[in-house]
Amino acid sequence: MITIRPARERGHGQHGWLDTRHTFSFNDYYDPRHMGFRVLRVINEDRVRPGQGFGTHGHRDMEILSYVLEGALAHRDSLGNGSVLRPGEVQCMTAGTGIRHSEFNPSEVEPAHFYQIWLLPDRPGLPPRYDQRTFPEEERRGRLRVVASSDGRDGSLTIHQAAEVFLSSLATGERVEHEPASGRHAWLQVLRGAVQLNGLPLAAGDGAAVSDETFLTALATEPSEVMLFDLP
């Protein structure tokens, strides 16, 4: 079964400096029908104006991934980390027992466009941790590149959950395939472009919840980028 979550139906917040879209209930947006999918709790698509950002704030007991599509995102946290996230890089933060951080657009001229994803951890009270890695486009072109996993396989970021996160960049007509193991689920998020998931059309911002499917094919109908979650 594949259930589409259309981009146009997501929660929307317009705060002047921030334009944000929420796939699942988040902050002021609440819909009991959309509280997450399996261990996937948050998928936010954010656009931040130049020189603006999120002031220092705290998180607990969550695995947080960030991925920039355009521009850059500067990060500082209570562990002493300071870095800039750019396209092709994935940031992973274990909030655990508590971490405080800020995120802002360091450019004075270019907007920042990025996704932030939260997954529930496999247990509470983990030590806070931060990591960031580059996954060049050639590693994602026409294939599913694992970027986060429970065991850090193939150089992916390590997350505290029995989930795997993949990125793929597809030219028109290219496809990627995935076979969820028995009892597993999946979520496909179209970051840009348009694809057909097992023949169902999806556009940029659309998501799809997948259960009880033995085989998935994502075919790009225009140049596209997708993020695939394999979930318990």
N, CA and C of each residue as an Amber inpcrd file, in Angstrom:
protein
   696
   0.8420000  -1.1890000   0.0000000   0.0000000   0.0000000   0.0000000
   0.8810000   1.2440000   0.0000000   0.5690000   2.1630000  -0.8810000
   1.2830000   3.4390000  -0.9690000   0.2800000   4.5600000  -0.7480000
   0.5570000   5.3970000   0.2560000  -0.3200000   6.5300000   0.5750000
   0.4410000   7.8220000   0.3230000  -0.0610000   8.6360000  -0.5900000
   0.6290000   9.8670000  -0.9680000   0.2770000  10.9930000  -0.0070000
   1.2800000  11.7400000   0.3750000   1.1080000  12.9560000   1.1870000
   1.4410000  14.1390000   0.2790000   0.4310000  14.7550000  -0.3440000
   0.7080000  15.8250000  -1.3110000   1.3620000  17.0440000  -0.6640000
   2.2760000  17.6500000  -1.3860000   2.9760000  18.8340000  -0.8760000
   2.0070000  19.9490000  -0.5260000   0.9700000  20.1210000  -1.3510000
   0.0430000  21.2400000  -1.1570000  -0.7830000  21.1010000   0.1130000
  -0.8490000  19.8920000   0.6820000  -1.6500000  19.6740000   1.8840000
  -0.8290000  19.7550000   3.1710000   0.4650000  19.9870000   3.0550000
   1.3100000  20.0940000   4.2480000   0.9670000  21.3420000   5.0530000
   1.3360000  21.3080000   6.3340000   1.2150000  22.5120000   7.1330000
   2.1530000  23.5810000   6.6040000   1.7390000  24.8470000   6.7430000
   2.5360000  25.9410000   6.1840000   2.6360000  27.0790000   7.1850000
   3.8610000  27.5520000   7.3800000   4.0860000  28.7200000   8.2120000
   4.8820000  29.7620000   7.4530000   4.4070000  30.9960000   7.4480000
   5.1150000  32.0980000   6.8090000   5.4260000  33.1340000   7.8870000
   6.7310000  33.2510000   8.2050000   7.1550000  34.0980000   9.3190000
   8.0360000  35.2590000   8.8650000   7.9340000  35.6080000   7.5930000
   8.7660000  36.6920000   7.0780000  10.1470000  36.1880000   6.7040000
  10.9700000  35.9160000   7.7040000  12.3210000  35.4170000   7.4580000
  12.3320000  33.9280000   7.1370000  11.2290000  33.2280000   7.4590000
  11.1530000  31.7730000   7.2990000   9.8640000  31.3750000   6.6020000
  10.0010000  30.5860000   5.5500000   8.8580000  29.9310000   4.9160000
   9.0340000  28.4330000   5.1610000   8.0930000  27.8120000   5.8800000
   8.2780000  26.4300000   6.3070000   7.0740000  25.5750000   5.9570000
   7.3360000  24.3450000   5.5520000   6.2970000  23.3730000   5.2130000
   6.4970000  22.1330000   6.0750000   5.4010000  21.6740000   6.6990000
   5.4700000  20.5610000   7.6370000   4.6940000  19.3640000   7.0960000
   5.4000000  18.2700000   6.8210000   4.7360000  17.0380000   6.3990000
   3.9030000  16.4630000   7.5340000   4.4340000  16.5540000   8.7570000
   3.7500000  16.0560000   9.9500000   3.5190000  17.2020000  10.9360000
   2.6390000  16.9680000  11.8900000   2.3220000  17.9830000  12.9010000
   3.5990000  18.5070000  13.5470000   3.6840000  19.8460000  13.6690000
   4.9010000  20.4670000  14.1910000   4.5660000  21.8870000  14.6170000
   5.0210000  22.2640000  15.8160000   4.7830000  23.6030000  16.3550000
   3.3020000  23.9750000  16.2670000   2.9750000  25.0650000  15.5610000
   1.5920000  25.5340000  15.5150000   0.7060000  24.7090000  14.5910000
   1.3190000  23.8620000  13.7810000   0.5300000  23.0320000  12.8720000
   0.2270000  21.7000000  13.5500000  -1.0550000  21.4020000  13.6990000
  -1.4550000  20.1450000  14.3300000  -2.5600000  19.4880000  13.5190000
  -2.3390000  18.2520000  13.1250000  -3.3270000  17.4440000  12.4450000
  -3.1790000  16.0230000  12.9760000  -4.1470000  15.5190000  13.7320000
  -4.0230000  14.1860000  14.3280000  -3.8840000  13.0760000  13.3010000
  -4.2180000  13.3520000  12.0360000  -4.0570000  12.3450000  10.9850000
  -2.6110000  12.2500000  10.5090000  -1.8180000  13.2670000  10.8560000
  -0.4350000  13.3190000  10.3650000   0.5070000  13.6530000  11.5230000
   0.7780000  12.6260000  12.3410000   1.6480000  12.7900000  13.5030000
   3.0220000  12.1620000  13.2860000   3.2620000  11.6460000  12.0910000
   4.4940000  10.9470000  11.7800000   4.1650000   9.6550000  11.0700000
   5.2100000   8.9240000  10.7150000   5.0440000   7.6110000  10.0870000
   6.1080000   6.6900000  10.6480000   5.6420000   5.6460000  11.3640000
   6.5670000   4.7300000  12.0350000   7.4800000   5.5420000  12.9730000
   8.8140000   5.4160000  12.8430000   9.7230000   6.1780000  13.7110000
  10.0730000   7.5440000  13.1180000   9.5140000   7.8540000  11.9560000
   9.7440000   9.1440000  11.3100000   8.7640000  10.1620000  11.8900000
   9.2770000  11.1660000  12.5660000   8.4210000  12.0910000  13.3100000
   8.2690000  13.4580000  12.6500000   9.3220000  13.9620000  11.9970000
   9.2900000  15.3040000  11.4130000   9.9560000  15.2870000  10.0430000
   9.2960000  15.9030000   9.0670000   9.9260000  16.2590000   7.7930000
   9.5300000  17.6990000   7.5100000  10.4520000  18.6090000   7.7180000
  10.2010000  20.0340000   7.4850000  11.0340000  20.5180000   6.3070000
  10.3870000  21.2300000   5.3950000  11.0950000  21.8800000   4.2940000
  11.1160000  23.3770000   4.5860000  12.3090000  23.9290000   4.7880000
  12.4600000  25.3180000   5.2240000  13.2090000  26.1550000   4.1970000
  12.7530000  27.3850000   4.0550000  13.4740000  28.3900000   3.2770000
  13.7240000  29.5850000   4.1860000  14.9950000  29.9270000   4.3560000
  15.3980000  30.9890000   5.2850000  16.0380000  32.1290000   4.5130000
  15.5830000  33.3320000   4.7940000  16.1150000  34.5110000   4.1110000
  17.5740000  34.7640000   4.4910000  18.3110000  35.4790000   3.6370000
  19.7170000  35.7830000   3.9330000  19.8930000  36.4490000   5.2920000
  20.9140000  36.0090000   6.0150000  21.2620000  36.6090000   7.2910000
  20.3130000  36.3070000   8.4340000  19.3410000  35.4340000   8.2210000
  18.3530000  35.1040000   9.2450000  18.5130000  33.6530000   9.6880000
  17.7980000  33.2850000  10.7660000  17.8840000  31.8990000  11.2060000
  17.2070000  31.6540000  12.5350000  17.4320000  30.4490000  13.0430000
  16.8390000  29.9940000  14.2890000  17.8110000  30.2840000  15.4290000
  17.3720000  31.0450000  16.4200000  18.2150000  31.3150000  17.5810000
  18.4410000  30.0580000  18.4050000  19.2690000  30.1790000  19.4070000
  19.6140000  29.0210000  20.2310000  18.3670000  28.4290000  20.8980000
  18.1970000  27.1290000  20.7170000  17.0460000  26.4240000  21.2690000
  17.4610000  24.9870000  21.5760000  16.6480000  24.2910000  22.3210000
  17.0330000  22.9650000  22.7950000  16.2180000  21.8370000  22.2040000
  16.8240000  20.6260000  22.2140000  16.1490000  19.3950000  21.8070000
  16.5410000  18.2810000  22.7700000  15.6710000  17.2780000  22.8790000
  15.9730000  16.0940000  23.6680000  15.4380000  14.8680000  22.9300000
  16.1280000  13.7390000  23.1270000  15.6530000  12.4170000  22.7050000
  15.0900000  12.4120000  21.2890000  15.9270000  12.8200000  20.3450000
  15.5500000  12.7860000  18.9460000  16.8170000  12.6580000  18.0980000
  16.7110000  11.9200000  16.9820000  17.7800000  11.8560000  15.9950000
  17.4130000  12.8520000  14.8910000  18.2610000  13.8500000  14.6580000
  17.9350000  14.9620000  13.7690000  18.9060000  14.9900000  12.5910000
  18.3480000  14.9690000  11.3820000  19.1410000  15.0530000  10.1620000
  18.7910000  16.3380000   9.4270000  19.7970000  16.9950000   8.8580000
  19.5680000  18.1860000   8.0400000  20.2730000  18.0080000   6.7110000
  19.6090000  18.4880000   5.6390000  20.1660000  18.3610000   4.2930000
  19.8310000  19.6250000   3.5120000  20.8590000  20.3050000   3.0150000
  20.6900000  21.5730000   2.3060000  20.5630000  21.3180000   0.8050000
  19.5410000  21.9220000   0.2050000  19.3660000  21.8590000  -1.2450000
  20.0120000  23.0530000  -1.9420000  19.8810000  24.2330000  -1.3390000
  20.4530000  25.4440000  -1.9190000  20.9400000  26.3530000  -0.7990000
  22.0380000  27.0640000  -1.0630000  22.5740000  27.9770000  -0.0580000
  23.4020000  27.2460000   0.9730000  23.3450000  27.7180000   2.2090000
  24.1530000  27.1520000   3.2840000  23.4460000  27.3440000   4.6150000
  23.8390000  26.5310000   5.5910000  23.2520000  26.5890000   6.9300000
  24.3850000  26.4880000   7.9480000  24.5230000  27.5340000   8.7640000
  25.5560000  27.5480000   9.7960000  24.9980000  26.9790000  11.0950000
  25.8000000  26.1410000  11.7470000  25.3760000  25.4350000  12.9560000
  26.3460000  25.7130000  14.0930000  25.7940000  25.9670000  15.2830000
  26.5810000  26.0450000  16.5110000  25.8000000  25.3430000  17.6030000
  26.5200000  24.6250000  18.4920000  25.7930000  23.8970000  19.5300000
  26.5270000  23.9130000  20.8590000  25.8390000  23.4190000  21.8870000
  26.3510000  23.4390000  23.2530000  27.4740000  22.4340000  23.4770000
  27.7690000  21.5920000  22.4780000  28.9070000  20.6800000  22.5680000
  30.1940000  21.3370000  22.0820000  30.0520000  22.5570000  21.5600000
  31.2220000  23.2780000  21.0690000  31.4340000  23.1590000  19.5720000
  30.4990000  22.5170000  18.8700000  30.6290000  22.3730000  17.4240000
  30.1830000  23.6410000  16.7080000  30.8970000  23.9670000  15.6470000
  30.5200000  25.0660000  14.7760000  30.9010000  24.6970000  13.3610000
  29.9250000  24.7070000  12.4450000  30.2090000  24.2850000  11.0820000
  29.1980000  24.9260000  10.1480000  29.4620000  24.7910000   8.8490000
  28.5400000  25.2610000   7.8210000  28.1720000  24.0800000   6.9400000
  26.8800000  23.8710000   6.7690000  26.3550000  22.7700000   5.9680000
  26.0070000  23.2950000   4.5870000  26.5180000  22.6190000   3.5440000
  26.2860000  23.0320000   2.1640000  25.6820000  21.8730000   1.3700000
  25.1680000  22.1430000   0.1660000  24.5860000  21.0650000  -0.6340000
  25.5520000  19.8880000  -0.7950000  25.0100000  18.6790000  -0.6680000
  25.8290000  17.4750000  -0.7430000  26.3090000  16.9900000   0.6010000
  26.0530000  17.7680000   1.6610000  26.4540000  17.3740000   3.0120000
  25.2160000  17.0640000   3.8530000  25.3510000  16.0870000   4.7320000
  24.2740000  15.7100000   5.6400000  24.7710000  15.8860000   7.0660000
  23.9540000  16.5000000   7.8860000  24.2630000  16.7230000   9.2950000
  23.4010000  15.7930000  10.1380000  24.0130000  15.2240000  11.1620000
  23.2980000  14.3190000  12.0620000  23.5600000  14.7460000  13.5040000
  22.5000000  14.8720000  14.2740000  22.6250000  15.2840000  15.6660000
  21.7730000  14.3730000  16.5420000  22.4020000  13.7410000  17.5160000
  21.6810000  12.9950000  18.5420000  21.4070000  13.9530000  19.6940000
  20.1270000  14.2920000  19.8960000  19.7950000  15.2410000  20.9590000
  19.9340000  14.6030000  22.3360000  19.5270000  13.3340000  22.4560000
  19.7450000  12.5750000  23.6730000  19.2750000  13.2800000  24.9380000
  20.1670000  13.3620000  25.9330000  19.8140000  13.9540000  27.2280000
  19.6410000  15.4600000  27.1610000  19.9830000  16.0510000  26.0140000
  19.7520000  17.4810000  25.8360000  20.8950000  18.1680000  25.1070000
  20.5400000  18.9320000  24.0970000  21.5310000  19.7140000  23.3650000
  20.8690000  21.0220000  22.9430000  21.6410000  22.0960000  22.9450000
  21.1590000  23.3900000  22.4890000  21.9630000  23.7940000  21.2670000
  21.2730000  24.3510000  20.2740000  21.9880000  24.7440000  19.0630000
  21.2600000  25.8930000  18.3820000  21.9590000  26.5030000  17.4370000
  21.3780000  27.5370000  16.5890000  21.6810000  27.1840000  15.1450000
  20.8030000  27.6420000  14.2490000  20.9860000  27.4240000  12.8130000
  20.6320000  28.7260000  12.1080000  21.5070000  29.1990000  11.2340000
  21.1930000  30.4310000  10.5310000  21.8170000  30.4160000   9.1420000
  21.2780000  31.2540000   8.2860000  21.7820000  31.4060000   6.9310000
  22.9470000  32.3930000   6.9680000  24.1830000  31.9390000   6.7100000
  25.3360000  32.8380000   6.8490000  25.5030000  33.8160000   5.6890000
  24.7380000  33.6210000   4.6020000  24.8700000  34.5080000   3.4460000
  24.0340000  35.7650000   3.6310000  24.5390000  36.8720000   3.1210000
  23.7880000  38.1230000   3.1540000  22.9970000  38.3430000   1.8730000
  23.1400000  37.4250000   0.9130000  22.4650000  37.6290000  -0.3740000
  21.6690000  36.4080000  -0.8370000  22.0830000  35.2010000  -0.4790000
  21.4370000  34.0010000  -0.9950000  20.5100000  33.3820000   0.0550000
  19.2990000  32.9980000  -0.3230000  18.4340000  32.2720000   0.6110000
  18.9560000  30.8600000   0.8350000  18.5470000  30.2510000   1.9280000
  18.8870000  28.8560000   2.2320000  17.6240000  28.0130000   2.1180000
  17.7420000  26.8690000   1.4750000  16.6230000  25.9460000   1.2790000
  17.0930000  24.5790000   1.7610000  16.4410000  24.0530000   2.7800000
  16.9120000  22.7960000   3.3520000  15.7600000  21.9950000   3.9480000
  16.0410000  20.7180000   4.1770000  15.1220000  19.8200000   4.8610000
  15.7020000  19.4780000   6.2310000  14.8150000  19.4060000   7.2250000
  15.1920000  18.8730000   8.5310000  14.2660000  17.7150000   8.8700000
  14.8710000  16.6200000   9.3030000  14.1570000  15.3730000   9.5700000
  14.4340000  14.9310000  10.9960000  13.3920000  14.5140000  11.6960000
  13.5480000  13.9460000  13.0340000  13.0820000  12.4950000  13.0210000
  13.8780000  11.6250000  13.6270000  13.4870000  10.2430000  13.8540000
  13.5360000   9.9570000  15.3480000  12.5910000   9.1730000  15.8170000
  12.6110000   8.7590000  17.2150000  13.8020000   7.8420000  17.4510000
  14.5460000   8.0090000  18.5400000  15.6830000   7.1200000  18.8270000
  15.1910000   5.7760000  19.3540000  16.0780000   4.7980000  19.3420000
  15.6910000   3.4770000  19.8340000  15.6300000   3.4070000  21.3590000
  16.1610000   4.4330000  22.0310000  16.0720000   4.4980000  23.4900000
  16.3200000   5.9340000  23.9360000  15.7490000   6.3350000  25.0720000
  15.9590000   7.7030000  25.5730000  17.2820000   7.8170000  26.3210000
  17.6750000   9.0490000  26.5910000  18.8100000   9.3010000  27.4710000
  20.1710000   9.0600000  26.8700000  20.2940000   9.1060000  25.5470000
  21.5890000   8.9020000  24.8940000  22.4870000  10.1300000  25.0850000
  23.8050000   9.9390000  25.0740000  24.6990000  11.0940000  25.1300000
  24.5390000  11.9400000  23.8620000  24.4450000  13.2450000  23.9780000
  24.3450000  14.0940000  22.7930000  25.5800000  13.9390000  21.9000000
  25.3570000  14.0740000  20.5960000  26.4510000  13.8560000  19.6380000
  26.1560000  14.6080000  18.3480000  27.2110000  15.0210000  17.6420000
  27.0710000  15.7470000  16.3830000  28.0340000  15.1640000  15.3500000
  27.5640000  15.0670000  14.0980000  28.4300000  14.6130000  13.0100000
  27.9290000  15.2290000  11.7070000  28.8170000  15.2960000  10.7400000
  28.4930000  15.8870000   9.4450000  29.3990000  15.2610000   8.3950000
  28.8210000  14.8560000   7.2480000  29.6240000  14.2310000   6.2020000
  29.1670000  14.6720000   4.8220000  30.0950000  14.6040000   3.8860000
  29.8240000  14.9570000   2.5010000  29.5320000  13.6970000   1.6940000
  28.4980000  13.7690000   0.8710000  28.1470000  12.6750000  -0.0250000
  28.0670000  13.2580000  -1.4360000  29.1850000  13.2180000  -2.1800000
  29.2510000  13.8560000  -3.4980000  28.1520000  13.3420000  -4.4370000
  27.7580000  14.1970000  -5.3680000  26.6600000  13.8270000  -6.2690000
  26.9870000  12.5810000  -7.0810000  28.2620000  12.3860000  -7.4330000
  28.5990000  11.1990000  -8.2160000  28.2960000   9.9040000  -7.4550000
  28.2720000   9.9840000  -6.1120000  27.9220000   8.8060000  -5.3210000
  26.4090000   8.5850000  -5.2560000  25.6490000   9.6140000  -5.6070000
  24.1880000   9.5410000  -5.5320000  23.5430000   9.4500000  -6.9080000
  24.3140000   9.6680000  -7.9480000  23.7650000   9.7360000  -9.2870000
  23.2760000   8.3720000  -9.7620000  21.9680000   8.2520000  -9.9750000
  21.3840000   7.0370000 -10.5270000  21.3870000   5.8470000  -9.5940000
  21.6200000   6.0910000  -8.3050000  21.6210000   4.9890000  -7.3430000
  21.1760000   5.5140000  -5.9880000  20.7880000   4.5940000  -5.1200000
  20.4470000   4.9500000  -3.7440000  21.7110000   4.8900000  -2.9040000
  22.1380000   6.0470000  -2.4210000  23.3450000   6.1310000  -1.5890000
  22.9120000   6.1990000  -0.1320000  23.2870000   5.2220000   0.6820000
  22.9330000   5.2620000   2.0950000  23.7200000   6.3870000   2.7600000
  23.0040000   7.2820000   3.4670000  23.6550000   8.4130000   4.1250000
  23.5250000   8.3440000   5.6470000  22.6190000   7.5100000   6.1520000
  22.4800000   7.3260000   7.5990000  21.9580000   5.9220000   7.8540000
  22.5160000   5.2700000   8.8770000  22.1270000   3.9050000   9.2070000
  22.4960000   3.6180000  10.6570000  21.9890000   2.5240000  11.1800000
  22.2660000   2.1840000  12.5770000  23.7010000   1.7180000  12.7920000
  24.3390000   1.2080000  11.7260000  25.7040000   0.6930000  11.8700000
  26.7470000   1.5270000  11.1380000  26.3290000   2.6450000  10.5570000
  27.2800000   3.5010000   9.8580000  27.8940000   2.8530000   8.6370000
  27.1650000   1.9370000   8.0140000  27.7370000   1.1840000   6.8990000
  28.0350000   2.0730000   5.6990000  29.0430000   1.6750000   4.9440000
  29.4550000   2.3630000   3.7110000  29.7390000   3.8430000   3.9330000
  30.2540000   4.1560000   5.1070000  30.6190000   5.5400000   5.3920000
  29.4540000   6.4390000   5.7030000  28.2950000   5.8630000   6.0060000
  27.1200000   6.6790000   6.3320000  27.1940000   7.1770000   7.7720000
  26.3890000   8.1660000   8.0720000  26.2630000   8.6760000   9.4330000
  25.5480000   7.6340000  10.2980000  25.9030000   7.5740000  11.5610000
  25.2900000   6.6110000  12.4680000  24.1210000   7.2380000  13.2080000
  22.9700000   6.5620000  13.1510000  21.7970000   7.0000000  13.8990000
  21.3830000   5.8980000  14.8650000  20.7680000   6.2970000  15.9680000
  20.3520000   5.3480000  16.9930000  18.9160000   4.9130000  16.7270000
  18.7530000   4.1850000  15.6470000  17.4510000   3.6560000  15.2710000
  17.6770000   2.6440000  14.1410000  16.8440000   1.6080000  14.1010000
  16.9750000   0.5690000  13.0740000  16.3500000   1.0490000  11.7740000
  16.8570000   2.1690000  11.2680000  16.3640000   2.7760000  10.0360000
  17.5490000   3.0520000   9.1250000  17.2530000   3.1770000   7.8410000
  18.2600000   3.5660000   6.8650000  17.7120000   4.7220000   6.0440000
  18.5940000   5.6780000   5.7290000  18.2130000   6.8460000   4.9490000
  19.0890000   6.8840000   3.7060000  18.4450000   7.0520000   2.5440000
  19.1460000   7.0570000   1.2590000  18.8590000   8.3580000   0.5170000
  19.8390000   8.7880000  -0.2820000  19.6530000   9.9070000  -1.2080000
  19.9410000   9.4260000  -2.6240000  19.2280000   9.9910000  -3.5860000
  19.4970000   9.6670000  -4.9830000  19.2270000  10.8770000  -5.8560000
  20.1280000  11.1270000  -6.8060000  19.9380000  12.1530000  -7.8350000
  19.7010000  11.4340000  -9.1610000  18.6150000  11.7970000  -9.8400000
  18.1960000  11.0640000 -11.0310000  18.0390000  11.9890000 -12.2250000
  18.6060000  11.5880000 -13.3610000  18.3280000  12.2630000 -14.6160000
  16.9860000  11.7630000 -15.1500000  16.4030000  12.5070000 -16.0670000
  15.1340000  12.0900000 -16.6610000  15.2760000  10.6800000 -17.2470000
  14.3680000   9.8070000 -16.8580000  14.3800000   8.4360000 -17.3510000
  15.1620000   7.4600000 -16.4920000  15.9580000   7.9680000 -15.5590000
  16.6760000   7.0760000 -14.6510000  15.7380000   6.5700000 -13.5640000
  16.0590000   5.4120000 -13.0160000  15.2380000   4.8460000 -11.9590000
  16.1150000   4.2090000 -10.8950000  15.5760000   4.1320000  -9.6880000
  16.1970000   3.3820000  -8.6080000  15.1670000   2.4020000  -8.0680000
  15.6570000   1.2930000  -7.5370000  14.7750000   0.2490000  -7.0280000
  15.1740000  -0.1170000  -5.6080000  14.1770000  -0.5220000  -4.8300000
  14.4110000  -0.8780000  -3.4330000  13.4510000  -1.9830000  -3.0330000
  13.9720000  -2.9580000  -2.2940000  13.1560000  -4.0670000  -1.8110000
  13.1200000  -4.0340000  -0.2850000  12.0450000  -3.5170000   0.3090000
  11.9470000  -3.5420000   1.7770000  11.8930000  -4.9820000   2.2830000
  12.6000000  -5.2570000   3.3540000  12.5460000  -6.5840000   3.9550000
  11.1560000  -6.8300000   4.5330000  10.8370000  -8.0890000   4.7590000
   9.5270000  -8.4450000   5.3070000   9.2810000  -7.7050000   6.6210000
   8.1150000  -7.0790000   6.7390000   7.7640000  -6.3570000   7.9490000
   8.3070000  -4.9460000   8.0250000   9.0930000  -4.5310000   7.0140000
   9.6370000  -3.1700000   6.9970000   8.7100000  -2.2430000   6.2080000
   8.9220000  -0.9450000   6.4110000   8.1240000   0.0810000   5.7620000
   9.0710000   1.0780000   5.1040000   8.5190000   2.0020000   4.3450000
   9.3580000   2.9990000   3.6730000   8.6010000   4.3130000   3.5350000
   9.3670000   5.3670000   3.3990000   8.8230000   6.6790000   3.0650000
   9.7190000   7.2700000   1.9840000   9.1090000   7.7440000   0.8990000
   9.8460000   8.4310000  -0.1520000   9.4680000   9.9050000  -0.1370000
  10.4780000  10.7750000  -0.0580000  10.2580000  12.2180000  -0.1130000
  10.9180000  12.7610000  -1.3750000  10.1420000  13.4460000  -2.2050000
  10.6960000  14.0580000  -3.4170000  11.2360000  15.4330000  -3.0520000
  12.5480000  15.5860000  -3.1090000  13.1890000  16.8470000  -2.7340000
  13.0940000  17.8790000  -3.8500000  13.2230000  17.4110000  -5.0880000
  13.0310000  18.2790000  -6.2490000  12.7690000  17.4040000  -7.4770000
  12.1250000  18.0100000  -8.4660000  11.8150000  17.2600000  -9.6660000
  10.4910000  16.5290000  -9.5570000  10.3830000  15.4130000 -10.2670000
   9.1630000  14.6140000 -10.2770000   9.5130000  13.1710000 -10.6050000
   8.8680000  12.2400000  -9.9270000   9.1090000  10.8140000 -10.1410000
   7.7710000  10.0760000 -10.1670000   7.8350000   8.8570000 -10.6480000
   6.7290000   7.9220000 -10.5150000   7.1730000   6.8180000  -9.5670000
   6.4330000   6.6370000  -8.4690000   6.7360000   5.5780000  -7.5090000
   5.7720000   4.4350000  -7.7660000   6.2980000   3.3330000  -8.2870000
   5.4550000   2.2110000  -8.7060000   4.2920000   2.6930000  -9.5740000
   4.6070000   3.6540000 -10.4480000   3.6370000   4.1730000 -11.3880000
   2.8200000   5.3520000 -10.8950000   2.9060000   5.6850000  -9.6070000
   2.1530000   6.8040000  -9.0430000   2.9680000   8.0890000  -9.1550000
   2.4010000   9.1610000  -9.7260000   3.1720000  10.3880000  -9.9170000
   3.3560000  11.1720000  -8.6220000   4.5800000  11.6240000  -8.4010000
   4.9260000  12.4420000  -7.2460000   5.7360000  13.6380000  -7.7320000
   5.4320000  14.8230000  -7.1950000   6.1490000  16.0440000  -7.5480000
   6.9680000  16.5280000  -6.3540000   7.7490000  17.5810000  -6.5650000
   8.5940000  18.1300000  -5.5020000   7.7600000  18.4730000  -4.2780000
   8.2170000  18.0260000  -3.1110000   7.5160000  18.2590000  -1.8510000
   6.5570000  17.1550000  -1.4720000   6.1750000  16.3270000  -2.4480000
   5.2930000  15.2010000  -2.1400000   6.0550000  14.1250000  -1.3760000
   5.3300000  13.4140000  -0.5290000   5.8760000  12.2570000   0.1650000
   4.9630000  11.0690000  -0.0420000   5.4640000   9.8670000   0.2610000
   4.6520000   8.6690000   0.1180000   5.0120000   7.6780000   1.2070000
   3.9990000   7.2420000   1.9640000   4.1600000   6.2170000   2.9850000
   3.9440000   4.8580000   2.3360000   4.8260000   3.9140000   2.6240000
   4.7960000   2.6130000   1.9660000   4.7720000   1.4970000   3.0080000
   3.7840000   0.6250000   2.8940000   3.6900000  -0.5650000   3.7440000
   3.2030000  -1.7270000   2.8840000   3.6730000  -2.9210000   3.2180000
   3.2260000  -4.1450000   2.5410000   3.4950000  -4.1110000   1.0410000
   4.6190000  -3.5110000   0.6640000   5.0660000  -3.5390000  -0.7310000
   6.3990000  -4.2750000  -0.7700000   6.5250000  -5.2270000  -1.6810000
   7.7510000  -6.0250000  -1.7430000   8.8050000  -5.4140000  -2.6490000
   8.4040000  -4.4650000  -3.5060000   9.3550000  -3.9040000  -4.4660000
   8.9490000  -2.4740000  -4.7960000   9.9160000  -1.5640000  -4.7810000
   9.6650000  -0.1600000  -5.0920000  10.5460000   0.2810000  -6.2520000
   9.9410000   1.0080000  -7.1790000  10.6820000   1.6050000  -8.2850000
  10.3300000   3.0870000  -8.3600000  11.3490000   3.9340000  -8.3120000
  11.1680000   5.3760000  -8.4880000  11.7920000   5.7550000  -9.8230000
  10.9600000   6.1930000 -10.7610000  11.3780000   6.5750000 -12.1010000
  11.2600000   8.0820000 -12.2450000  12.3720000   8.7360000 -12.5940000
  12.3720000  10.1960000 -12.7370000  11.7350000  10.5920000 -14.0630000
  10.7360000  11.4630000 -14.0080000  10.1130000  11.9930000 -15.2150000
  10.6910000  13.3600000 -15.5840000  11.5690000  13.8790000 -14.7320000
  12.3870000  15.0580000 -14.9850000  13.5640000  14.9660000 -14.0220000
  14.6070000  15.7780000 -14.2040000  15.7280000  15.7010000 -13.2570000
  15.2300000  15.8590000 -11.8270000  15.6360000  14.9250000 -10.9580000
  15.0230000  14.8300000  -9.6280000  16.0410000  14.4510000  -8.5700000
  15.6370000  14.7030000  -7.3260000  16.3850000  14.2290000  -6.1730000
  15.3740000  13.7120000  -5.1590000  15.6340000  12.5240000  -4.6120000
  14.7180000  11.9070000  -3.6700000  15.4730000  11.4450000  -2.4320000
  14.7280000  11.3570000  -1.3280000  15.2320000  10.8050000  -0.0810000
  14.3170000   9.6490000   0.2870000  14.9140000   8.4890000   0.5260000
  14.1570000   7.2860000   0.8480000  14.5080000   6.8190000   2.2580000
  13.4770000   6.5470000   3.0550000  13.6650000   6.0250000   4.4070000
  13.1860000   4.5780000   4.4440000  14.0370000   3.6700000   4.8990000
  13.6470000   2.2870000   5.1630000  13.4610000   2.1720000   6.6620000
  12.2380000   1.8360000   7.0970000  11.8420000   2.0090000   8.4960000
  11.3220000   0.7200000   9.1180000  11.5650000   0.5390000  10.4290000
  10.9840000  -0.6160000  11.1250000   9.4680000  -0.4400000  11.3300000
